């Protein structure tokens, strides 16, 4: 599996394989497991998904750090990848973490579909 390098590539691949709704469902499932009140509609536009996810991650980092760490644990985002990011700019960090979350969720959906 070649993991997409940009948000646009990820969404494009998800649409091509008709797995975009499954990606949104997986996000909803893991956010529910982490007790974070965020429920994406299955028909959400990719730009809205990106914006809402980024905003949510930013708020978690700023206001509920333990919930943020729990979410990363539940989704299984690589600790090394998060540590490798520049933490000086919280806005940029939250955007990059949101993409790491999406990439990990995409891996889960892709593997479930293929195996």
VMD Tcl script that draws the C-alpha trace (Angstrom):
set ca {
  {0.00 0.00 0.00}
  {1.27 3.42 -1.01}
  {0.13 5.92 1.63}
  {-1.04 9.22 0.10}
  {1.24 12.18 0.76}
  {-1.37 14.94 0.61}
  {-4.94 15.36 1.76}
  {-6.09 15.78 -1.83}
  {-4.41 12.52 -2.92}
  {-5.96 10.67 0.01}
  {-9.47 11.90 -0.77}
  {-9.03 11.23 -4.48}
  {-7.92 7.65 -3.82}
  {-10.79 7.13 -1.36}
  {-13.29 8.33 -3.96}
  {-11.73 6.21 -6.72}
  {-12.01 3.08 -4.59}
  {-15.46 4.16 -3.37}
  {-14.26 4.08 0.23}
  {-14.78 7.72 1.24}
  {-17.93 6.94 3.26}
  {-16.11 4.09 5.01}
  {-13.29 6.52 5.88}
  {-15.81 8.90 7.46}
  {-17.47 6.00 9.31}
  {-14.08 4.87 10.66}
  {-13.35 8.41 11.88}
  {-16.73 8.54 13.61}
  {-16.17 5.13 15.20}
  {-12.76 6.06 16.63}
  {-13.89 9.50 17.83}
  {-16.79 7.80 19.61}
  {-14.38 5.31 21.23}
  {-12.29 8.25 22.44}
  {-15.41 9.92 23.92}
  {-14.99 12.97 21.70}
  {-18.25 14.54 20.64}
  {-17.74 14.79 16.91}
  {-19.88 13.04 14.36}
  {-19.21 13.64 10.68}
  {-22.10 13.18 8.28}
  {-21.29 10.46 5.72}
  {-21.80 12.89 2.83}
  {-19.53 15.58 4.27}
  {-17.45 17.40 1.67}
  {-13.73 16.64 1.87}
  {-12.89 20.30 2.48}
  {-15.36 20.43 5.39}
  {-13.97 17.18 6.78}
  {-10.45 18.58 6.68}
  {-11.50 21.86 8.30}
  {-13.58 20.24 11.08}
  {-10.92 17.66 11.86}
  {-8.21 20.33 11.98}
  {-10.34 22.56 14.20}
  {-11.15 19.68 16.56}
  {-7.52 18.58 16.88}
  {-6.50 22.20 17.56}
  {-9.10 22.55 20.33}
  {-8.07 19.22 21.85}
  {-4.40 20.25 21.94}
  {-5.26 23.63 23.47}
  {-7.98 22.64 25.94}
  {-8.13 18.86 26.45}
  {-4.65 17.48 25.99}
  {-5.29 14.13 27.70}
  {-8.29 13.51 25.40}
  {-6.06 14.41 22.45}
  {-3.46 11.83 23.53}
  {-6.20 9.25 24.09}
  {-7.54 9.88 20.57}
  {-4.09 9.39 19.05}
  {-3.74 6.16 21.02}
  {-7.14 4.82 19.94}
  {-6.55 5.69 16.29}
  {-3.02 4.29 16.59}
  {-1.15 7.27 15.18}
  {2.59 6.65 15.32}
  {4.13 8.38 18.33}
  {7.38 8.83 16.41}
  {5.60 10.64 13.58}
  {3.91 13.01 16.02}
  {7.17 13.66 17.87}
  {8.90 14.42 14.56}
  {6.52 17.34 13.93}
  {7.42 20.91 14.89}
  {5.43 21.78 18.01}
  {6.24 25.50 18.05}
  {3.20 26.49 15.99}
  {0.09 24.80 17.43}
  {-2.04 25.69 14.41}
  {0.40 24.06 11.99}
  {0.93 21.12 14.36}
  {-2.81 20.47 14.61}
  {-3.11 20.52 10.81}
  {-0.29 17.99 10.44}
  {-1.69 15.76 13.19}
  {-5.14 15.89 11.56}
  {-3.52 14.59 8.36}
  {-1.70 11.84 10.30}
  {-5.07 10.83 11.77}
  {-6.64 10.73 8.32}
  {-3.74 8.71 6.91}
  {-3.99 6.14 9.70}
  {-7.75 5.87 9.34}
  {-7.29 5.48 5.57}
  {-4.85 2.61 6.15}
  {-7.43 0.84 8.33}
  {-10.20 1.27 5.75}
  {-7.97 0.26 2.84}
  {-6.76 -2.91 4.60}
  {-10.28 -3.92 5.66}
  {-11.42 -3.51 2.07}
  {-8.53 -5.49 0.56}
  {-8.27 -8.35 3.06}
}
mol new
graphics top color blue
foreach p $ca { graphics top sphere $p radius 0.5 }
foreach p [lrange $ca 0 end-1] q [lrange $ca 1 end] { graphics top cylinder $p $q radius 0.2 }
display resetview
